[in-house]
Amino acid sequence: MIEVSREKFEELVAEALDTIPPDLTRAMSNVVVTVVDDPPEPHLLGLYTGVPLTERGDWYSAVLPDRIEIYRNPICEICDTEEQVIDEVRITVVHEVGHHFGIDDARLHELGW
C-alpha cells in the first residue's frame, strides 16, 4: 500500500484524462469526473453512473451530469509505488470513460482496460 494525498491523486486523474485523444474528449458530453476516497461497495476502483452516449436519445435533456468516480483508497491499497498508482489511475479512468461511450466490461477487458 502507498499513501498518495488527495491533491496529488486528483492531479493524477487529470493527467490520465489528458492522455485521452482530443477527438474523444470533445465527444464526451454532460459528464463530471471526481475523486472519491472510498467506493460504495468493496473492490471498486472506479464507477460510471449515467446514460452512455450510445443510449441517449431525444428524451435526453435537462438531466444531471453523468458521474465518473475514481476511488483513491482502493487504488492506493493495491499499489506499492507511485508508478503503479499512475498506471492504475490511467487504466481506471480510461475504463470508466469507455463506459460513458457505451463500451461494456467484457469489451473493455478484451481491449486491455
Biopython code that builds the backbone (N, CA, C, O; Angstrom):
import numpy as np
from Bio.PDB.StructureBuilder import StructureBuilder

atoms = [
    (1, "MET", "N", (0.843, -1.176, 0.000)),
    (1, "MET", "CA", (0.000, 0.000, 0.000)),
    (1, "MET", "C", (0.890, 1.241, 0.000)),
    (1, "MET", "O", (1.948, 1.277, 0.629)),
    (2, "ILE", "N", (0.426, 2.247, -0.723)),
    (2, "ILE", "CA", (1.133, 3.521, -0.754)),
    (2, "ILE", "C", (0.138, 4.627, -0.423)),
    (2, "ILE", "O", (-1.039, 4.541, -0.771)),
    (3, "GLU", "N", (0.615, 5.651, 0.241)),
    (3, "GLU", "CA", (-0.239, 6.797, 0.565)),
    (3, "GLU", "C", (0.011, 7.893, -0.467)),
    (3, "GLU", "O", (1.148, 8.311, -0.682)),
    (4, "VAL", "N", (-1.053, 8.344, -1.092)),
    (4, "VAL", "CA", (-0.994, 9.450, -2.046)),
    (4, "VAL", "C", (-2.024, 10.475, -1.586)),
    (4, "VAL", "O", (-3.192, 10.145, -1.383)),
    (5, "SER", "N", (-1.586, 11.707, -1.426)),
    (5, "SER", "CA", (-2.506, 12.742, -0.956)),
    (5, "SER", "C", (-3.652, 12.922, -1.957)),
    (5, "SER", "O", (-3.523, 12.604, -3.139)),
    (6, "ARG", "N", (-4.745, 13.427, -1.464)),
    (6, "ARG", "CA", (-5.895, 13.668, -2.330)),
    (6, "ARG", "C", (-5.524, 14.638, -3.454)),
    (6, "ARG", "O", (-5.905, 14.433, -4.607)),
    (7, "GLU", "N", (-4.787, 15.682, -3.118)),
    (7, "GLU", "CA", (-4.382, 16.668, -4.132)),
    (7, "GLU", "C", (-3.552, 16.013, -5.237)),
    (7, "GLU", "O", (-3.810, 16.233, -6.420)),
    (8, "LYS", "N", (-2.567, 15.218, -4.859)),
    (8, "LYS", "CA", (-1.724, 14.523, -5.834)),
    (8, "LYS", "C", (-2.558, 13.543, -6.652)),
    (8, "LYS", "O", (-2.380, 13.436, -7.866)),
    (9, "PHE", "N", (-3.465, 12.827, -5.992)),
    (9, "PHE", "CA", (-4.297, 11.853, -6.681)),
    (9, "PHE", "C", (-5.182, 12.559, -7.710)),
    (9, "PHE", "O", (-5.349, 12.063, -8.824)),
    (10, "GLU", "N", (-5.744, 13.701, -7.352)),
    (10, "GLU", "CA", (-6.556, 14.470, -8.298)),
    (10, "GLU", "C", (-5.730, 14.903, -9.509)),
    (10, "GLU", "O", (-6.225, 14.904, -10.635)),
    (11, "GLU", "N", (-4.464, 15.273, -9.271)),
    (11, "GLU", "CA", (-3.562, 15.602, -10.371)),
    (11, "GLU", "C", (-3.356, 14.399, -11.291)),
    (11, "GLU", "O", (-3.344, 14.542, -12.514)),
    (12, "LEU", "N", (-3.195, 13.213, -10.699)),
    (12, "LEU", "CA", (-3.002, 12.000, -11.499)),
    (12, "LEU", "C", (-4.242, 11.699, -12.346)),
    (12, "LEU", "O", (-4.119, 11.271, -13.493)),
    (13, "VAL", "N", (-5.423, 11.919, -11.790)),
    (13, "VAL", "CA", (-6.655, 11.712, -12.552)),
    (13, "VAL", "C", (-6.719, 12.712, -13.701)),
    (13, "VAL", "O", (-7.070, 12.339, -14.821)),
    (14, "ALA", "N", (-6.388, 13.971, -13.446)),
    (14, "ALA", "CA", (-6.385, 14.985, -14.502)),
    (14, "ALA", "C", (-5.381, 14.622, -15.600)),
    (14, "ALA", "O", (-5.671, 14.765, -16.788)),
    (15, "GLU", "N", (-4.206, 14.156, -15.195)),
    (15, "GLU", "CA", (-3.200, 13.743, -16.176)),
    (15, "GLU", "C", (-3.687, 12.550, -16.994)),
    (15, "GLU", "O", (-3.441, 12.487, -18.198)),
    (16, "ALA", "N", (-4.369, 11.612, -16.358)),
    (16, "ALA", "CA", (-4.918, 10.459, -17.087)),
    (16, "ALA", "C", (-5.959, 10.924, -18.096)),
    (16, "ALA", "O", (-5.992, 10.430, -19.223)),
    (17, "LEU", "N", (-6.808, 11.866, -17.705)),
    (17, "LEU", "CA", (-7.801, 12.404, -18.645)),
    (17, "LEU", "C", (-7.115, 13.086, -19.822)),
    (17, "LEU", "O", (-7.607, 13.018, -20.948)),
    (18, "ASP", "N", (-5.989, 13.740, -19.576)),
    (18, "ASP", "CA", (-5.247, 14.411, -20.647)),
    (18, "ASP", "C", (-4.663, 13.441, -21.665)),
    (18, "ASP", "O", (-4.324, 13.849, -22.776)),
    (19, "THR", "N", (-4.537, 12.151, -21.306)),
    (19, "THR", "CA", (-3.983, 11.173, -22.253)),
    (19, "THR", "C", (-5.038, 10.638, -23.217)),
    (19, "THR", "O", (-4.707, 9.950, -24.183)),
    (20, "ILE", "N", (-6.297, 10.949, -22.959)),
    (20, "ILE", "CA", (-7.368, 10.503, -23.857)),
    (20, "ILE", "C", (-7.322, 11.370, -25.107)),
    (20, "ILE", "O", (-7.216, 12.591, -24.997)),
    (21, "PRO", "N", (-7.397, 10.772, -26.293)),
    (21, "PRO", "CA", (-7.313, 11.563, -27.527)),
    (21, "PRO", "C", (-8.343, 12.696, -27.556)),
    (21, "PRO", "O", (-9.490, 12.509, -27.150)),
    (22, "PRO", "N", (-7.926, 13.870, -28.037)),
    (22, "PRO", "CA", (-8.809, 15.037, -28.067)),
    (22, "PRO", "C", (-10.140, 14.806, -28.774)),
    (22, "PRO", "O", (-11.161, 15.353, -28.356)),
    (23, "ASP", "N", (-10.147, 14.012, -29.830)),
    (23, "ASP", "CA", (-11.416, 13.733, -30.520)),
    (23, "ASP", "C", (-12.414, 13.063, -29.587)),
    (23, "ASP", "O", (-13.614, 13.327, -29.660)),
    (24, "LEU", "N", (-11.919, 12.201, -28.716)),
    (24, "LEU", "CA", (-12.804, 11.527, -27.766)),
    (24, "LEU", "C", (-13.249, 12.458, -26.648)),
    (24, "LEU", "O", (-14.418, 12.454, -26.263)),
    (25, "THR", "N", (-12.319, 13.258, -26.122)),
    (25, "THR", "CA", (-12.722, 14.156, -25.035)),
    (25, "THR", "C", (-13.709, 15.207, -25.535)),
    (25, "THR", "O", (-14.583, 15.634, -24.781)),
    (26, "ARG", "N", (-13.585, 15.627, -26.781)),
    (26, "ARG", "CA", (-14.559, 16.573, -27.337)),
    (26, "ARG", "C", (-15.931, 15.926, -27.471)),
    (26, "ARG", "O", (-16.948, 16.617, -27.411)),
    (27, "ALA", "N", (-15.972, 14.617, -27.650)),
    (27, "ALA", "CA", (-17.243, 13.905, -27.798)),
    (27, "ALA", "C", (-17.913, 13.623, -26.454)),
    (27, "ALA", "O", (-19.107, 13.327, -26.404)),
    (28, "MET", "N", (-17.153, 13.712, -25.373)),
    (28, "MET", "CA", (-17.737, 13.473, -24.050)),
    (28, "MET", "C", (-18.749, 14.581, -23.770)),
    (28, "MET", "O", (-18.505, 15.753, -24.060)),
    (29, "SER", "N", (-19.884, 14.191, -23.205)),
    (29, "SER", "CA", (-20.951, 15.160, -23.005)),
    (29, "SER", "C", (-21.654, 14.941, -21.673)),
    (29, "SER", "O", (-22.041, 13.824, -21.331)),
    (30, "ASN", "N", (-21.813, 16.040, -20.925)),
    (30, "ASN", "CA", (-22.582, 16.038, -19.690)),
    (30, "ASN", "C", (-22.079, 14.967, -18.719)),
    (30, "ASN", "O", (-22.847, 14.138, -18.230)),
    (31, "VAL", "N", (-20.786, 15.006, -18.455)),
    (31, "VAL", "CA", (-20.179, 14.052, -17.536)),
    (31, "VAL", "C", (-19.156, 14.778, -16.666)),
    (31, "VAL", "O", (-18.417, 15.638, -17.146)),
    (32, "VAL", "N", (-19.124, 14.426, -15.393)),
    (32, "VAL", "CA", (-18.165, 15.000, -14.466)),
    (32, "VAL", "C", (-17.320, 13.862, -13.896)),
    (32, "VAL", "O", (-17.831, 12.781, -13.602)),
    (33, "VAL", "N", (-16.032, 14.118, -13.747)),
    (33, "VAL", "CA", (-15.110, 13.132, -13.179)),
    (33, "VAL", "C", (-14.676, 13.651, -11.813)),
    (33, "VAL", "O", (-14.203, 14.780, -11.682)),
    (34, "THR", "N", (-14.847, 12.802, -10.794)),
    (34, "THR", "CA", (-14.495, 13.203, -9.440)),
    (34, "THR", "C", (-13.650, 12.133, -8.765)),
    (34, "THR", "O", (-13.690, 10.958, -9.129)),
    (35, "VAL", "N", (-12.890, 12.568, -7.778)),
    (35, "VAL", "CA", (-12.140, 11.661, -6.919)),
    (35, "VAL", "C", (-12.935, 11.499, -5.632)),
    (35, "VAL", "O", (-13.360, 12.477, -5.017)),
    (36, "VAL", "N", (-13.126, 10.257, -5.241)),
    (36, "VAL", "CA", (-13.820, 9.924, -4.002)),
    (36, "VAL", "C", (-12.887, 8.995, -3.222)),
    (36, "VAL", "O", (-12.248, 8.122, -3.809)),
    (37, "ASP", "N", (-12.811, 9.177, -1.924)),
    (37, "ASP", "CA", (-11.889, 8.351, -1.141)),
    (37, "ASP", "C", (-12.282, 6.876, -1.140)),
    (37, "ASP", "O", (-11.439, 6.018, -1.404)),
    (38, "ASP", "N", (-13.544, 6.566, -0.848)),
    (38, "ASP", "CA", (-13.961, 5.175, -0.700)),
    (38, "ASP", "C", (-15.172, 4.864, -1.575)),
    (38, "ASP", "O", (-16.064, 5.701, -1.722)),
    (39, "PRO", "N", (-15.207, 3.673, -2.151)),
    (39, "PRO", "CA", (-16.318, 3.281, -3.019)),
    (39, "PRO", "C", (-17.561, 2.883, -2.222)),
    (39, "PRO", "O", (-17.477, 2.620, -1.023)),
    (40, "PRO", "N", (-18.719, 2.840, -2.898)),
    (40, "PRO", "CA", (-19.946, 2.418, -2.224)),
    (40, "PRO", "C", (-19.972, 0.926, -1.919)),
    (40, "PRO", "O", (-20.748, 0.473, -1.077)),
    (41, "GLU", "N", (-19.127, 0.167, -2.600)),
    (41, "GLU", "CA", (-19.001, -1.266, -2.326)),
    (41, "GLU", "C", (-17.541, -1.661, -2.471)),
    (41, "GLU", "O", (-16.804, -1.036, -3.234)),
    (42, "PRO", "N", (-17.117, -2.683, -1.756)),
    (42, "PRO", "CA", (-15.701, -3.069, -1.766)),
    (42, "PRO", "C", (-15.200, -3.448, -3.157)),
    (42, "PRO", "O", (-15.958, -3.902, -4.014)),
    (43, "HIS", "N", (-13.920, -3.248, -3.347)),
    (43, "HIS", "CA", (-13.182, -3.710, -4.516)),
    (43, "HIS", "C", (-13.403, -2.885, -5.781)),
    (43, "HIS", "O", (-12.848, -3.221, -6.827)),
    (44, "LEU", "N", (-14.195, -1.819, -5.719)),
    (44, "LEU", "CA", (-14.340, -0.950, -6.886)),
    (44, "LEU", "C", (-13.190, 0.044, -6.926)),
    (44, "LEU", "O", (-12.815, 0.613, -5.901)),
    (45, "LEU", "N", (-12.631, 0.250, -8.113)),
    (45, "LEU", "CA", (-11.598, 1.268, -8.291)),
    (45, "LEU", "C", (-12.186, 2.513, -8.929)),
    (45, "LEU", "O", (-11.672, 3.618, -8.757)),
    (46, "GLY", "N", (-13.276, 2.320, -9.668)),
    (46, "GLY", "CA", (-13.958, 3.425, -10.319)),
    (46, "GLY", "C", (-15.383, 3.011, -10.624)),
    (46, "GLY", "O", (-15.724, 1.829, -10.589)),
    (47, "LEU", "N", (-16.222, 4.017, -10.927)),
    (47, "LEU", "CA", (-17.620, 3.724, -11.214)),
    (47, "LEU", "C", (-18.180, 4.797, -12.131)),
    (47, "LEU", "O", (-18.020, 5.992, -11.886)),
    (48, "TYR", "N", (-18.843, 4.346, -13.199)),
    (48, "TYR", "CA", (-19.569, 5.244, -14.096)),
    (48, "TYR", "C", (-21.050, 5.120, -13.768)),
    (48, "TYR", "O", (-21.590, 4.016, -13.700)),
    (49, "THR", "N", (-21.699, 6.257, -13.567)),
    (49, "THR", "CA", (-23.127, 6.286, -13.320)),
    (49, "THR", "C", (-23.743, 7.291, -14.272)),
    (49, "THR", "O", (-23.381, 8.468, -14.267)),
    (50, "GLY", "N", (-24.677, 6.822, -15.091)),
    (50, "GLY", "CA", (-25.321, 7.739, -16.024)),
    (50, "GLY", "C", (-25.899, 7.014, -17.217)),
    (50, "GLY", "O", (-26.137, 5.807, -17.180)),
    (51, "VAL", "N", (-26.117, 7.761, -18.264)),
    (51, "VAL", "CA", (-26.657, 7.228, -19.514)),
    (51, "VAL", "C", (-25.557, 7.326, -20.560)),
    (51, "VAL", "O", (-25.178, 8.431, -20.950)),
    (52, "PRO", "N", (-25.035, 6.185, -21.027)),
    (52, "PRO", "CA", (-23.965, 6.215, -22.025)),
    (52, "PRO", "C", (-24.394, 6.984, -23.281)),
    (52, "PRO", "O", (-25.575, 7.033, -23.623)),
    (53, "LEU", "N", (-23.424, 7.571, -23.945)),
    (53, "LEU", "CA", (-23.700, 8.338, -25.154)),
    (53, "LEU", "C", (-24.479, 7.527, -26.182)),
    (53, "LEU", "O", (-25.316, 8.073, -26.901)),
    (54, "THR", "N", (-24.207, 6.229, -26.253)),
    (54, "THR", "CA", (-24.861, 5.376, -27.243)),
    (54, "THR", "C", (-26.326, 5.115, -26.937)),
    (54, "THR", "O", (-27.054, 4.616, -27.796)),
    (55, "GLU", "N", (-26.771, 5.443, -25.731)),
    (55, "GLU", "CA", (-28.166, 5.192, -25.342)),
    (55, "GLU", "C", (-28.991, 6.469, -25.214)),
    (55, "GLU", "O", (-30.179, 6.413, -24.895)),
    (56, "ARG", "N", (-28.371, 7.609, -25.460)),
    (56, "ARG", "CA", (-29.099, 8.871, -25.334)),
    (56, "ARG", "C", (-29.930, 9.117, -26.592)),
    (56, "ARG", "O", (-29.507, 8.827, -27.711)),
    (57, "GLY", "N", (-31.108, 9.652, -26.373)),
    (57, "GLY", "CA", (-31.983, 9.973, -27.490)),
    (57, "GLY", "C", (-32.565, 11.361, -27.322)),
    (57, "GLY", "O", (-32.065, 12.170, -26.541)),
    (58, "ASP", "N", (-33.624, 11.625, -28.063)),
    (58, "ASP", "CA", (-34.281, 12.938, -27.999)),
    (58, "ASP", "C", (-34.787, 13.251, -26.596)),
    (58, "ASP", "O", (-34.893, 14.415, -26.211)),
    (59, "TRP", "N", (-35.095, 12.220, -25.846)),
    (59, "TRP", "CA", (-35.609, 12.392, -24.492)),
    (59, "TRP", "C", (-34.555, 12.909, -23.529)),
    (59, "TRP", "O", (-34.887, 13.380, -22.441)),
    (60, "TYR", "N", (-33.275, 12.827, -23.918)),
    (60, "TYR", "CA", (-32.175, 13.167, -23.022)),
    (60, "TYR", "C", (-31.907, 14.673, -23.067)),
    (60, "TYR", "O", (-31.231, 15.173, -23.966)),
    (61, "SER", "N", (-32.445, 15.371, -22.088)),
    (61, "SER", "CA", (-32.139, 16.798, -21.947)),
    (61, "SER", "C", (-32.441, 17.220, -20.514)),
    (61, "SER", "O", (-33.228, 16.583, -19.814)),
    (62, "ALA", "N", (-31.820, 18.271, -20.108)),
    (62, "ALA", "CA", (-32.024, 18.830, -18.770)),
    (62, "ALA", "C", (-31.900, 17.775, -17.667)),
    (62, "ALA", "O", (-32.729, 17.705, -16.759)),
    (63, "VAL", "N", (-30.854, 16.964, -17.766)),
    (63, "VAL", "CA", (-30.605, 15.959, -16.738)),
    (63, "VAL", "C", (-29.282, 16.285, -16.037)),
    (63, "VAL", "O", (-28.422, 16.971, -16.589)),
    (64, "LEU", "N", (-29.144, 15.785, -14.834)),
    (64, "LEU", "CA", (-27.900, 15.969, -14.113)),
    (64, "LEU", "C", (-26.764, 15.282, -14.873)),
    (64, "LEU", "O", (-27.000, 14.320, -15.605)),
    (65, "PRO", "N", (-25.552, 15.764, -14.704)),
    (65, "PRO", "CA", (-24.428, 15.132, -15.413)),
    (65, "PRO", "C", (-24.216, 13.690, -14.982)),
    (65, "PRO", "O", (-24.477, 13.321, -13.838)),
    (66, "ASP", "N", (-23.736, 12.882, -15.925)),
    (66, "ASP", "CA", (-23.236, 11.557, -15.593)),
    (66, "ASP", "C", (-22.045, 11.762, -14.654)),
    (66, "ASP", "O", (-21.450, 12.838, -14.598)),
    (67, "ARG", "N", (-21.718, 10.698, -13.923)),
    (67, "ARG", "CA", (-20.594, 10.778, -12.982)),
    (67, "ARG", "C", (-19.608, 9.646, -13.246)),
    (67, "ARG", "O", (-19.983, 8.492, -13.452)),
    (68, "ILE", "N", (-18.359, 10.017, -13.231)),
    (68, "ILE", "CA", (-17.282, 9.036, -13.174)),
    (68, "ILE", "C", (-16.569, 9.302, -11.861)),
    (68, "ILE", "O", (-16.026, 10.385, -11.640)),
    (69, "GLU", "N", (-16.577, 8.300, -10.992)),
    (69, "GLU", "CA", (-15.891, 8.415, -9.712)),
    (69, "GLU", "C", (-14.666, 7.515, -9.739)),
    (69, "GLU", "O", (-14.747, 6.350, -10.129)),
    (70, "ILE", "N", (-13.534, 8.061, -9.324)),
    (70, "ILE", "CA", (-12.293, 7.303, -9.210)),
    (70, "ILE", "C", (-11.982, 7.224, -7.716)),
    (70, "ILE", "O", (-11.900, 8.249, -7.039)),
    (71, "TYR", "N", (-11.809, 6.009, -7.207)),
    (71, "TYR", "CA", (-11.695, 5.776, -5.768)),
    (71, "TYR", "C", (-10.235, 5.704, -5.329)),
    (71, "TYR", "O", (-9.504, 4.776, -5.677)),
    (72, "ARG", "N", (-9.837, 6.707, -4.559)),
    (72, "ARG", "CA", (-8.440, 6.866, -4.153)),
    (72, "ARG", "C", (-7.945, 5.747, -3.241)),
    (72, "ARG", "O", (-6.909, 5.145, -3.523)),
    (73, "ASN", "N", (-8.652, 5.457, -2.169)),
    (73, "ASN", "CA", (-8.144, 4.481, -1.199)),
    (73, "ASN", "C", (-7.959, 3.083, -1.774)),
    (73, "ASN", "O", (-6.906, 2.486, -1.549)),
    (74, "PRO", "N", (-8.927, 2.525, -2.505)),
    (74, "PRO", "CA", (-8.705, 1.180, -3.051)),
    (74, "PRO", "C", (-7.545, 1.112, -4.046)),
    (74, "PRO", "O", (-6.826, 0.114, -4.104)),
    (75, "ILE", "N", (-7.369, 2.185, -4.831)),
    (75, "ILE", "CA", (-6.244, 2.183, -5.770)),
    (75, "ILE", "C", (-4.932, 2.215, -4.999)),
    (75, "ILE", "O", (-4.006, 1.469, -5.318)),
    (76, "CYS", "N", (-4.847, 3.069, -3.991)),
    (76, "CYS", "CA", (-3.622, 3.129, -3.183)),
    (76, "CYS", "C", (-3.358, 1.818, -2.451)),
    (76, "CYS", "O", (-2.206, 1.427, -2.266)),
    (77, "GLU", "N", (-4.427, 1.140, -2.035)),
    (77, "GLU", "CA", (-4.269, -0.125, -1.303)),
    (77, "GLU", "C", (-3.669, -1.235, -2.159)),
    (77, "GLU", "O", (-2.985, -2.111, -1.627)),
    (78, "ILE", "N", (-3.905, -1.223, -3.466)),
    (78, "ILE", "CA", (-3.387, -2.302, -4.314)),
    (78, "ILE", "C", (-2.036, -1.964, -4.949)),
    (78, "ILE", "O", (-1.476, -2.770, -5.692)),
    (79, "CYS", "N", (-1.516, -0.770, -4.652)),
    (79, "CYS", "CA", (-0.256, -0.330, -5.258)),
    (79, "CYS", "C", (0.830, -0.190, -4.198)),
    (79, "CYS", "O", (0.566, 0.139, -3.042)),
    (80, "ASP", "N", (2.059, -0.450, -4.634)),
    (80, "ASP", "CA", (3.210, -0.318, -3.741)),
    (80, "ASP", "C", (4.080, 0.887, -4.082)),
    (80, "ASP", "O", (4.882, 1.327, -3.258)),
    (81, "THR", "N", (3.925, 1.425, -5.297)),
    (81, "THR", "CA", (4.745, 2.557, -5.727)),
    (81, "THR", "C", (3.858, 3.609, -6.391)),
    (81, "THR", "O", (2.734, 3.327, -6.804)),
    (82, "GLU", "N", (4.385, 4.808, -6.480)),
    (82, "GLU", "CA", (3.644, 5.866, -7.163)),
    (82, "GLU", "C", (3.461, 5.535, -8.649)),
    (82, "GLU", "O", (2.437, 5.876, -9.242)),
    (83, "GLU", "N", (4.439, 4.883, -9.234)),
    (83, "GLU", "CA", (4.323, 4.492, -10.648)),
    (83, "GLU", "C", (3.141, 3.541, -10.852)),
    (83, "GLU", "O", (2.417, 3.646, -11.842)),
    (84, "GLN", "N", (2.950, 2.617, -9.913)),
    (84, "GLN", "CA", (1.800, 1.711, -10.001)),
    (84, "GLN", "C", (0.491, 2.490, -9.854)),
    (84, "GLN", "O", (-0.490, 2.184, -10.532)),
    (85, "VAL", "N", (0.470, 3.484, -8.980)),
    (85, "VAL", "CA", (-0.730, 4.310, -8.820)),
    (85, "VAL", "C", (-1.025, 5.047, -10.126)),
    (85, "VAL", "O", (-2.172, 5.093, -10.570)),
    (86, "ILE", "N", (0.001, 5.619, -10.736)),
    (86, "ILE", "CA", (-0.177, 6.325, -12.010)),
    (86, "ILE", "C", (-0.783, 5.393, -13.043)),
    (86, "ILE", "O", (-1.738, 5.763, -13.726)),
    (87, "ASP", "N", (-0.243, 4.190, -13.166)),
    (87, "ASP", "CA", (-0.758, 3.213, -14.140)),
    (87, "ASP", "C", (-2.192, 2.825, -13.825)),
    (87, "ASP", "O", (-3.034, 2.785, -14.722)),
    (88, "GLU", "N", (-2.481, 2.540, -12.565)),
    (88, "GLU", "CA", (-3.826, 2.092, -12.185)),
    (88, "GLU", "C", (-4.857, 3.207, -12.355)),
    (88, "GLU", "O", (-5.988, 2.948, -12.765)),
    (89, "VAL", "N", (-4.477, 4.432, -12.045)),
    (89, "VAL", "CA", (-5.384, 5.565, -12.252)),
    (89, "VAL", "C", (-5.707, 5.687, -13.738)),
    (89, "VAL", "O", (-6.870, 5.855, -14.106)),
    (90, "ARG", "N", (-4.700, 5.604, -14.584)),
    (90, "ARG", "CA", (-4.946, 5.727, -16.028)),
    (90, "ARG", "C", (-5.856, 4.613, -16.524)),
    (90, "ARG", "O", (-6.807, 4.869, -17.263)),
    (91, "ILE", "N", (-5.574, 3.396, -16.128)),
    (91, "ILE", "CA", (-6.411, 2.263, -16.543)),
    (91, "ILE", "C", (-7.850, 2.472, -16.081)),
    (91, "ILE", "O", (-8.788, 2.255, -16.848)),
    (92, "THR", "N", (-8.022, 2.887, -14.845)),
    (92, "THR", "CA", (-9.370, 3.072, -14.290)),
    (92, "THR", "C", (-10.096, 4.217, -14.979)),
    (92, "THR", "O", (-11.279, 4.090, -15.295)),
    (93, "VAL", "N", (-9.419, 5.324, -15.216)),
    (93, "VAL", "CA", (-10.046, 6.460, -15.902)),
    (93, "VAL", "C", (-10.487, 6.054, -17.306)),
    (93, "VAL", "O", (-11.622, 6.318, -17.701)),
    (94, "VAL", "N", (-9.601, 5.420, -18.051)),
    (94, "VAL", "CA", (-9.947, 5.010, -19.418)),
    (94, "VAL", "C", (-11.105, 4.013, -19.392)),
    (94, "VAL", "O", (-12.006, 4.088, -20.228)),
    (95, "HIS", "N", (-11.087, 3.093, -18.452)),
    (95, "HIS", "CA", (-12.151, 2.093, -18.328)),
    (95, "HIS", "C", (-13.507, 2.777, -18.109)),
    (95, "HIS", "O", (-14.485, 2.451, -18.782)),
    (96, "GLU", "N", (-13.559, 3.715, -17.175)),
    (96, "GLU", "CA", (-14.832, 4.382, -16.865)),
    (96, "GLU", "C", (-15.268, 5.311, -17.998)),
    (96, "GLU", "O", (-16.463, 5.423, -18.270)),
    (97, "VAL", "N", (-14.339, 5.967, -18.652)),
    (97, "VAL", "CA", (-14.680, 6.786, -19.827)),
    (97, "VAL", "C", (-15.236, 5.881, -20.927)),
    (97, "VAL", "O", (-16.150, 6.270, -21.654)),
    (98, "GLY", "N", (-14.686, 4.688, -21.044)),
    (98, "GLY", "CA", (-15.219, 3.719, -22.006)),
    (98, "GLY", "C", (-16.687, 3.435, -21.754)),
    (98, "GLY", "O", (-17.471, 3.338, -22.698)),
    (99, "HIS", "N", (-17.067, 3.299, -20.491)),
    (99, "HIS", "CA", (-18.484, 3.100, -20.157)),
    (99, "HIS", "C", (-19.323, 4.291, -20.603)),
    (99, "HIS", "O", (-20.451, 4.113, -21.064)),
    (100, "HIS", "N", (-18.789, 5.503, -20.474)),
    (100, "HIS", "CA", (-19.501, 6.698, -20.933)),
    (100, "HIS", "C", (-19.790, 6.606, -22.435)),
    (100, "HIS", "O", (-20.806, 7.113, -22.910)),
    (101, "PHE", "N", (-18.895, 5.961, -23.169)),
    (101, "PHE", "CA", (-19.078, 5.776, -24.607)),
    (101, "PHE", "C", (-19.876, 4.511, -24.944)),
    (101, "PHE", "O", (-20.025, 4.155, -26.113)),
    (102, "GLY", "N", (-20.382, 3.840, -23.914)),
    (102, "GLY", "CA", (-21.238, 2.689, -24.149)),
    (102, "GLY", "C", (-20.522, 1.363, -24.300)),
    (102, "GLY", "O", (-21.119, 0.393, -24.766)),
    (103, "ILE", "N", (-19.261, 1.296, -23.918)),
    (103, "ILE", "CA", (-18.499, 0.054, -24.031)),
    (103, "ILE", "C", (-18.665, -0.728, -22.730)),
    (103, "ILE", "O", (-18.430, -0.194, -21.646)),
    (104, "ASP", "N", (-19.071, -1.998, -22.838)),
    (104, "ASP", "CA", (-19.312, -2.795, -21.633)),
    (104, "ASP", "C", (-18.009, -3.392, -21.088)),
    (104, "ASP", "O", (-16.968, -3.344, -21.743)),
    (105, "ASP", "N", (-18.089, -3.953, -19.879)),
    (105, "ASP", "CA", (-16.910, -4.507, -19.211)),
    (105, "ASP", "C", (-16.208, -5.573, -20.039)),
    (105, "ASP", "O", (-14.980, -5.586, -20.120)),
    (106, "ALA", "N", (-16.972, -6.461, -20.648)),
    (106, "ALA", "CA", (-16.356, -7.549, -21.424)),
    (106, "ALA", "C", (-15.481, -6.994, -22.546)),
    (106, "ALA", "O", (-14.350, -7.442, -22.736)),
    (107, "ARG", "N", (-15.999, -6.031, -23.275)),
    (107, "ARG", "CA", (-15.235, -5.438, -24.383)),
    (107, "ARG", "C", (-14.039, -4.649, -23.874)),
    (107, "ARG", "O", (-12.958, -4.708, -24.459)),
    (108, "LEU", "N", (-14.230, -3.911, -22.783)),
    (108, "LEU", "CA", (-13.103, -3.162, -22.211)),
    (108, "LEU", "C", (-11.976, -4.082, -21.787)),
    (108, "LEU", "O", (-10.803, -3.764, -21.981)),
    (109, "HIS", "N", (-12.331, -5.243, -21.199)),
    (109, "HIS", "CA", (-11.311, -6.205, -20.797)),
    (109, "HIS", "C", (-10.619, -6.804, -22.027)),
    (109, "HIS", "O", (-9.410, -7.034, -22.004)),
    (110, "GLU", "N", (-11.377, -7.057, -23.101)),
    (110, "GLU", "CA", (-10.773, -7.531, -24.343)),
    (110, "GLU", "C", (-9.747, -6.530, -24.870)),
    (110, "GLU", "O", (-8.708, -6.912, -25.409)),
    (111, "LEU", "N", (-10.055, -5.249, -24.706)),
    (111, "LEU", "CA", (-9.171, -4.175, -25.192)),
    (111, "LEU", "C", (-8.019, -3.888, -24.217)),
    (111, "LEU", "O", (-7.149, -3.066, -24.506)),
    (112, "GLY", "N", (-8.019, -4.562, -23.075)),
    (112, "GLY", "CA", (-6.939, -4.376, -22.111)),
    (112, "GLY", "C", (-7.206, -3.317, -21.062)),
    (112, "GLY", "O", (-6.289, -2.905, -20.350)),
    (113, "TRP", "N", (-8.438, -2.872, -20.955)),
    (113, "TRP", "CA", (-8.793, -1.843, -19.967)),
    (113, "TRP", "C", (-9.665, -2.444, -18.907)),
    (113, "TRP", "O", (-10.077, -1.749, -17.979)),
]
sb = StructureBuilder()
sb.init_structure("model")
sb.init_model(0)
sb.init_chain("A")
sb.init_seg("    ")
for serial, (resi, resn, name, xyz) in enumerate(atoms, 1):
    if name == "N":
        sb.init_residue(resn, " ", resi, " ")
    sb.init_atom(name, np.array(xyz, "f"), 0.0, 1.0, " ", f" {name:<3s}", serial, name[0])
structure = sb.get_structure()
